[in-house]
Amino acid sequence: MKRVPIAATMTASLALAACAGTPGEMASVTSPAPAVSETSTAPQQVPADIDDFFDAYDDAQLASSPLTKAYRGIRDEDYGEWGDFTLAGVREDQQRQQNYAARMRASYDVDALGEQDALSYRLFDAMAQRSASLAPFTEYNYLFDQMNGAQSGLPAFLINIHAVQNAAHAEAYISRIAALGGVIDTLTARARAQAEAGVMPPDWVYSYVISDIRNLLDAGTDNAVLEDFNGKVMRLRENAQVPISESRAIDLTGRAAAAWTQSAVPAYRRLLAEMERQQAIAPTEDGIWRFDKGAQYYDALLASYTTTDLTADQIHRLGVENVARIHDEMRTIMRQVGFEGTLQEFFEFTRTDDRFYYDTREAYLADAQAVIDAMEAKLPEYFTTLPKADMVIKPVEAFREQSAGKAFYQSPAPDGSRPGTYYVNLYNLKDMSKNELEALAYHEAVPGHHLQRAIQTELGDVPPFRRFGGVTAYTEGWGLYSEDLPKEMGFYTDPYSDFGRLQMELWRACRLVVDTGIHSKRWSRERAIQYLKDNTPNPDGDIRKAIERYIVMPGQATAYMIGKLKIMELREKARAELGEDFDIRAFHDVVLLDGPVPLSILEENVEAWIAQEKGG
C-alpha cells in the first residue's frame, strides 16, 4: 500500500490551518545523529550530485504518498488513493527518512560542497534529527481533535485539494469517497489503541469532534463533500475543454452519493460510537505532562518548534517580560484616543463595544480584501522578490467552522492550478474584531504567509524538501514580523487598528506564558483562559478557542514570538551596522530566498550578508 510520509501524517498534511504549521521541520544541527536500522529504503547507489540524491528522496516520498502528490498538483495513476494510515506505515516513513539521512552523512563531505548544497545538507540533517527526536512520541499525537482531526481533515482535503479538471479526476474523487470508510476505520482503531494506553485528549475536545461528525452525518447526501463534488462536476460540464454529457454527470454524482452512503457513513457512525465511548472516560487534565515521559515530550516539542535550546521556564519568563512591554505600548494608544480608565477597562471597552465588530460576513471580507489590495500596491518599495502565485480570501466552510481556528493560510499548488488561500473563520463575528482585521490580513496574506510561502514554493533551484517543507519558528516568526513591518510602511493609520496590531503581538507573547503554563506548570484550561482574559482585550470566544488550540497542539504556539524576535533582532543589527547602506529590500531577500531555516542558520546568513555589505 502507498503510504503517507512523516511530513504528511494526518496531524500535518490534512491540517489546512497553516498558522498551525507543521511540527518544526528542522531541529538543532548540533544534536547527535540518530541510530539507523540496517534495513534501508534508500538507493544503494548514491549519486555524485547531492541534488540528485535529494531528488531521489523526494521521489521515494511521493511514490509512497498520494496526498503529498495532490498537494503539489500531481495527478497520476494513484490520484484516487489515500495511502496507508496505519501506525506501521508511519513508522516505515520515519525509517525511510532516517535511512536517507544516514546515507547522506556517509556519502558526502559537507565541507567540500558548494554553499547552497552545504546548506541543503545541513537542513536535511537537521530535519531528520528533529524527526528522530519526536519519533518516540508518535503515539502521543491526537488523531481526532478540533484542530487537525481526521474527522474534518479528510473531507477538507477532498474539498480544497482534490481538483476535478476532467472526467478521470471525477472518477478519482469517487474512488477516494469509496475508500474513505477504510481510512476512518484505520484511524478509529489507532485512536482506540491509544486510549487503551492512556493517550486521549481532554474530555471537552470530544464535543467538537462529535459535532463535526454529526454535521456530516445529519446532512445526509446534502453534506459538504457531495456538495463540493457536484459543483465540480457541474463546472466540468460547463467549463472543461472536453465537457462531459448530462448523462455522464448524473452517473458520476449518483455513484459519488452511493459511495458516501455505503463507505463513509457507516465508518463515521463507528467513529462516532468510539468518540462517545472515549468521551465518557476521557481525562479532565489538559497538559501533556500527564503522559508517561510527558515532560520529555514537551521539551522535544519546544526544541523542534523554536529551533532553540530554550527551556520551558525561560520561554515562560520571556513571555511575561514581553506582555509587560506591550501593555506599556498599549497605554500610549489608550491616551492617544482619550480613554480615561485602566488598561483592563480599555480592554473591556474594545472587547464589548459594537463599533469594533462587523454585522455581516460580506463586510468583513470586503474590508479584508481592501487591506490586502493596498498592501500589494506598496510591496515593491520593501521587497525585490514578490510571489508569482495568486491569492484568494475565503470563509472557512460551514461543516468545520465551529471547530476550526480563526484564520489560516493554504499554500498554492506549484503548477499554478490552485492559488494561495487565506481562510477566515466567520462563524461568530464577535470573535473577529475590526481592530485586528488589518494585522491578521498582513500575517496570513501579504507580506506574511502568502508572500513567504509562495516565494518558497517558487524557489526552483533548491531541493524539493526545501521548497515544500517548513520550520515553524521561521514561518510563523515571519508571519508575526509581517504584522509589525506595515507600521514602518505607513499603514495602521487608525489608532484602533494600531492597537489591534499590538493586540495581536500581545496574543503571541501571552502564548509563551499559557502554553508553558499548561504543559509544564500544570495549569488548567480555566486558569489559562483567565490569564488571557486578564491580560488581553480579545473576546471570550476567541480566548477559549485559542487555549483549546494550545492544549491539543503543545509547543507550536511558542514559535511565533520567538521567531519574530529573532528576525527583528537581526534586522536592527543589520540596520545599526550598515547605517545608510542598509537596504530593507536586500535584507528581506536574505531572509526569504533560502526558504525556511532554523533560527541559528538564519542568524548566520544575515551576519554573512552584513559582512559582505561592509566589505563592499
N, C-alpha and C positions, 0 to 999 in steps of 0.2 A: 504493500500500500504506500501511496505517496504521503509524505509527512510534512508537518508544519515546523519549520526551523525555530530555534530558540528565540530568534528575534521577532518571530511572528506567532507566538503562542497566543492562546485566547485572551490573556490579560494584556497583550500588547497589540497584535496585528488587528484585532477586531475592535480595539478601543479607538473610536473616532475622536475622542477628546484629546486633541493634540496637545493642549496645555497640560494634560495629564502626563504626556510624554512617555517614552519608553524607559525601562529601568536603568538609567545611567549607562549607556552602552560601553563606556570606556573607563577603566579604573586607573589607579596609580601605576605608572610604568616601572616602578621600582620594586613591586611585590614579587615574591619568588614564583617561578613557573610552576603550574600545577602538574601533578603526576598524570601520565597518559597511559591508557591501555595499550597492549600490544596489537589489538585489533584496530585496523585503520581503514577509513573510507576515503582517505586522501590518495591522490595518484602516486604510484611508485616512482615514476619518472618526474623529477622536479624540473620545470622549465628554467632556462638560464635567465630569462627576463622575469623579474618578480611581478610585473604587471600581468603576465600570462598566468602566473601562479594564483594571483587574486581572482583573475577571470575564471580559472578552474574551480576555485572555491565557490564563486558566485553561481557557476553552472550547476554545481552539486546541490547548492541550496535551492535553486529554482527547480531543479528536477524533482526535489522532494516536497515542493510546496506550491500547489495550485493557487493558494490565496496570495502569496507573495507575487506570483506572476500577474494575477489580476490587478493588484495594487499598482503594478508597474505598467499596466496596459498590454500585457502579453496574453493573447487569446489563442491558444493552440489546442492540441488534442485532449488535454485534461481540463479544459475550461469549465466543464460541468461537474468537476470533482471538488471535494472539500479538503481531503488529506486525512492523515492519521492523528487523532486527538488523544490516543492512549498515552498513559504515562511512559510506557516503553518507547513510544515514538518520540516523546520529548527527550528522554534520556539518550536516544540514538542521535538526535540532532545536537545535543550538548557535546556528546563524544566526538562527533564529526568535527565540530569547531576546534576542540582541543587537539585533535589529531593533526589538523591542518596547521595549527599554531606551532605544534612541536616540530613538524617537518620544516616549517619556515625557519625556526630558530636553528635547526641543524643544517640547513642548506644555504643560508645567506648570511653574509657578514654585513651587519648594519653599517659599520664604519666605511665599507667600500662602496656603498650605494650612493646614488645622487641624492640631492636634497629632498625632492618630493618622494622618491622611492624609500628613503630612510624614514621620512615622516609616516608613510603608509605602513612600513614595518612596525614602527613604534605604536601606531594607533591600533593595528590589528592585534599586536601582542597585548596591549592594554585591554582591548575589548575582550579577548579570550580570558584574561586573568580576572576581569570583572565577572564574566560568566562563571568561571570556576569558583569564585568566592561565594556566589549565590546558589550554585547548583545543589549544595547540601540541604537547602531550604525550599526546594522546588515544590514540595507538597504542603508548604505553608501558604501558597498563593490561593486566594479565594477564586473559585471557578464561577460562582454566581454571586454578584453583588450589584449595587445600584449604579456603579460607575462603569465597570468594564465587563459585566457579566455576560455570559453566552446567551442568556435568555433574550436579551435585546441586541447583543453584538452580532449574532448570526443574521437576524433579519436586517439589521442596519447595513451589513456587508452587501447583501443582495440588493438593497435599495440604492446604496450610494456608490458601490464599486462595480457590481456586475452590469456592464454595459450591454445593450442589445442593439447591434448595428446591422444584423442580418438574421435570417431565419435560424441559422445554426446556433447563434448566440442565444436565441429564444429557447431552442431545444436544450442548450446547456443550462439555462436558468431552471427549466423544468426538472432536469436531472438533479440539480442541487436541491430543489424543493423536495424531490423524492428521496434524496439521501439525508435530508435534514434530520429526520427522526433518528437515524442511526447515530449521528453526531451528538444529538441531545442525549440519547441513551448512554453513550460512552461517557460523556461528561457527568451525567447524573450518577453513574456508577462510581466514578472517581470521587465525586463530592461525598457520596455515601461512605466510601472507604476512608476519606479524610476525616469525616465526622466521627467514625468509629475510633480513629486515632486521636480524637480530641481537638481537631482543627476545624473550627466553624467560625464564621463571622458573628458579631454580637447579635442578640435576638432581634433588635429593631431593624436590622438590614433586611430580614426576610419579608417584611411587609412590602418593601419596594420591589423585591424580586417577584413576589406573588402577584403584585399589582401589574407588573409588566406582562407576566404570563396570562393573567386573566384578561388583560386588554386584548391580547391576540386571540385567545380562545373565544371570548364573548363576541368578538366582531364577526365570527364565522368566516364565510368566504368574502366578506367585505373588509378583511383585515388589510393592514398596510402593505404586506408583501404582495398579495394578489392585486391590490390596487396599483402598486408600482409596476408589476408585470403587465397588467392590462394596458396601462398607459404607455409603456414602452412598445408593446405590440401595436397599439394604435398609431404611434408615431412611425413605426416601421411600415405600416400600410400607407401612411401619408407622405413620408419624407425619404424613405430609402431609395437608393439608386435603382434597386430592383424591388419595387413594392410587392408585398405578399397579397394574395387574394383574400376576399372577405371570408370564404370558407376555411382557408388555412388559419386565419386569425381566430375564428370561432373554435377551430380544433385545438389550437395552442392554448387559448385561455381556458377551455374546458378541461384539458389534460393537466394544466397547472393547478386548477382548483381541486381536481381529483387527487393529485399528488399531495397537496396540502392536507386534504381531509384524511387520506389513507396513511400518510407518513408523519407529518408534523404534529397533527392534532393529538394522536394517541401518545406520542413521545412527550409533548408538552403536558398532557394530563398526568403522565407518570412523574415528570419533573415536579409538577405542582404538588402531587401527593408527597414526594420526598421533601420538598421545601417546607410543607406544612408539618411533616414529622419532625424535621430538624428544628423548626421554629419553637416547638414545644420543649425542646431540651437544650436550646442554644444558651451560651453563656451571657451573663449580664455585664461582665468586664469588657472594656473596649480595647485596651492596648495589647500589642503582641508580646509584651513581657510575660503574658500568661502561658505562652507556649514553652515547651521544653527547648532550652537554648534560645529563648526569645531575645535575650539581651544581645547575644552574638549575632543573631539575625538582624537586629536593628542596627548594630554597629556596621555590619556589612552593607546594609542598605544606605546608610548615611555616607559611607566611603564611596559607594558606587554612584549615587546621585550627585554628590557635590564634587567628586574627584579631588577631595582633600582628606587630610587626616584629622579634621576637627572632631572632637568628641561631642556627645550629646550635651554635656554640661556647657562646653564652650559655645555651641550653637545656641543654646538657651540664653546664655548671657548676652551674646551678640544681638539676639532678638530684643531683649529687654532694653539694651542701650539704644537701638535704633527706634524703638517705639517712643522713647523719651525725646529723641531728636525730632522726630516727625511731629509729635504733639506740639513742640515749640513752634515749628513752622506753620502749623495749622492755626495757632493762636494769632499769628501775624495776619492771616487771611480773615480770621474772625473779627479782628479790629478793623481791617480794611472795609468790610461790608457793614460795619457799625453795629454788630451784635453785642448786646450787653448781657453778660452772664458768664457762667463757667464753660469750659470746653465741653464737658459732658452735656450741658444744656444745649450747646450749639449742635452737638451730635444728635440729640433728640429732635431738635428743630429740623435738621436736614434729613433725618430718618423718617419723619412723620408728616411733614407738610406736603400737601398735594401738588404744590407747584413744582416739586422735584421729580414727578413721575408722569409717565405718558398715559393717555386714555385709550389709545389704540396701538395695536401691533404695527399697523401700516405707518403711523407717525414715527415710531422708533426706527423702523427700517429705513425710512426716507432720510431721517437726520443722520443715521449712521453712514449711509451712502454718501451724503453730502460732505461729511467729515473726511471720508476716505478719498473722495474726489479732490478736495482741497489739498490734502497731503500729497497725493500723487503729482499734482502740479508743481509742488515745491521740492520734491525729492532730488532732481538733478543738481540743485545747489549744494547738496550734502552727500550725494552718492555718485560715484563714477559708474559703478556697475549696478544695473537695475534688472529685475526679472523680466523674462520674455512671456512667461505664462500669465494668462488672465486670472482674475479672481472674482468670485460672486459671493454675495451675502445671503444666507438662507436661515429661516427659523428652524429650530430642531423639530423633527417630525412628532406628530401628536402621540404616537404609540409609546414614545420613550421620554417625552418632555418632562413628565412628572419626576422622573428619577435622574435625568441627565444633569450635568453641570451647567453653569450659567452661560458659558461661551467656550468655543474651542475651534480649532483650525484643522483642516484636512489638506494635505499636500496635493499638488496637481500630478496627473499622470505624466511621465516623462515623454510620452509620444504626443502630448497635446490633446488627447481625447477627453480629458477631464480637467476642468480648471481647479485652481486652489479654491477652497470653500471656507468662508468664515461663518460658523454657526452661532446663532444667538438663541438662548432659551427664553421664550416669551410666554411661558406657561403662566407666570404670575408677574404682571408688570410692576407690582410693588416691590419686587426683588431686583428691578433693573433701573437704578437711579439715573436720571438725566445727568447728574453731576459726573457720573463715571463713564458715560457713553463715549466721550472723546478718548480718554485714556484706554478704554477697553478696545476700541477700534484700532488705535495705534498698536496695541500689543498683538492683537490677533491678525491684523491685516498688514498695513504698511505704516511705518517702516519695520514692523515686527515680524511675526511668523511667516507671513506670505513672502515678504521680501527675502528674508534669510533662507527659508526652506526651498523656495523656487530657485534662487541662485544656487543653492547646494545641489538641487536636482539637475541643474543645467551645467554643472562642472564636468564637462565631457572628458577631460584628460586625467581624471583620478579614478581609482578602483571603485567598483560598484558599492562596496561596503561603506565607502566614504560618502558617496552620493546619496545613499538611501538610509544610512544609519543615523545615530544621534548620540549626543552627550547632554544629559538633562541640564546640568549647570550652565553649559554653553547656550543651548537653545532657549531655555526659559530665562536665563540671565539676559540674553539678547532681547527677549520679549519685554522684560521689565525695563531694561535700558531704553527700549523704544518708546516707553511711556514718558520717560524723562526728557529724551532728546528734543521732542517737539517744543518744549518750553524754550529752549535755545533757538529754535527755528522760527519763533514768533507766534506760536499757537497758544492755546489756553488763555485767550483774551478775557473771557468771562471769569471773574474771581471764583465763582462757584464751580466752574469746570476745573480751574486750577486746584481748588480744594478737592475735587474728585481725583485729580492726579495724585495728590498726597494721600487721599483715602485709599487708593489702590496700592501705593507703596507701603502705607501703614499696614494694610492687609497682609502683605508679604513678610513684613517684619514680625507681625503677630504670629504668622505661621511658624517661625522659628521657635517661638515660645510654646505654642499649643501642641505642635507635632511632637516635640521632645517631651512636653508635659504629659501627653497621653501615653507615649510608647516607652518612655524612660522613667519618668517620675510618677507614673501610675495615676494620672489624673483621670477622672471620669469624664464622660461626654458632657455631662451637665456643668462640671467645673470649667471645661474648655469653652463651652458656649458662653458661660457667664463672663469669662475673661474677654472674649470678643465683644460682648455687649457693653462691658465697662470701658473698653479701650478703643472701639471703632464706632463710626457712625452708620455702619451697614444695617440694613433691615433684618428683622428677626429671621425671616425665611432664608435669606442669604447666609446668615451666620450658621444656622442649623445645617444647611446643605454642605457648607464648607467643612465644618467639623466632622460631619459624617463622611465626607470625602477623605479627609486626612486619616481617619480611622481605618478605612479599607485600603488605603494606598500609603502605608507608613514610609516616611522619609522623603517621598517625592517632593512635597511642598517646600522643603528646606532649600532646594536647589535654586529657586528663583532669586532670592535676595543675595545669596552667596555669590551666584554668578554675576548678577548686576553690579554688586560692589566691586568685584574684581575688574570688570570691564571699565567702570568709572575710574577706578584707581589707575589703571593702565592709560586711559585717555588723558587724565590730568598729569600723569608723569610725563607722557609724550609732549603735552602742551607746555609744561614747565621747562623741559629740557630743550625743546626745539624753538620755543618762543615764536617770533614772527614767521618762521619757516614751517610751523605746524599747519598741516593741511587735513581738515576733518574728513575730506573725501578719501584721501590716501589712507588715513587711519582705518576707516571703515572697510576699505579693500583688504587691509592686513587682517582684520578680524574675520571677514566673510569668505575670502577666496580660498582658504584651505578647508572649508567646511567645518563641522563640529569637531572640537578638540578638547581634551581635558584642560582645566584652567592653568595648570603648570606649563603646558606646551603653549597655550595662548600667551602667557607671560613671556616665554622665550621668544616667540615670534615678534611680539611688539618690541621687546628690547633689541632684537636684531635689526628691526626696521629703524628704530631710533638711532642706533649706532651707524647704520648705513646713511641715514639722512645727515647726521652730524659730520660724517666723513665726506660728504659731497657726492 
